[in-house]
Amino acid sequence: MTSSGNFHYFNGPPTKTPPHHRFDKGSYVYLFENANERRARIEIANNVGTDDQDAFEG
């Protein structure tokens, strides 16, 4: 069985682009768990759905 969940947050109006830091607005944090393989990973995506979107996982 593989399960996943996500949440997102805004520290101000979601329409404003932060001038200095990419994590200040609109980051998504995903946690993926594979119970059968006893593995999990986390992924963080910034500015989802825009030209400035980026992500990393670990």
N, C-alpha and C positions, 0 to 999 in steps of 0.2 A: 504494500500500500504506500502510495506517495501522497503526502499532504502539503499544502502550501497556504500561506496567508499573507496579507499585505496591509499596510496602513500608510497614510500620507498626512502631511501637516503643512500649514502655512504660518509664518511668523509675521504676517502683515498682508496687505492686499495682494492677491495672487497675480494681478496684472502688472505689478512693478517688477522690473529686473534688478536684482541687487548689484550695486556697482563694484563691490570688492570681493565677494565670496560666493561661490557657486552652491553652497549648502544652505544659504539663508532662506530660500524660497522654493517650495514645490519639490522637495526630494521624496522619493518613494523608497521604502525599505521593505525588501522581500525576504522571507525565511522559507527555504525549501527543505523538507525533511523526507528522507526515504527510510522508513522504519525497517524494511526488509534487509537493506544493506547496512543499516546502522550508520547512516551518513546524513549530514545536513550542510547547507551552505547558505550564506547570506549575500544578498545583492542590493546595492544602493544605486538608484537611478536619479539623476538630476535633470530638471527642466524637461520632463517627459512630454512628448508630443510637439516639441519645438525644434527649431534648427540648432539650438544650443544643447540638445540632449546628449548626455554621456552617462556611463554606468561602469561600475566595477563590482567584482564579486570575490569571495574568498571563503 
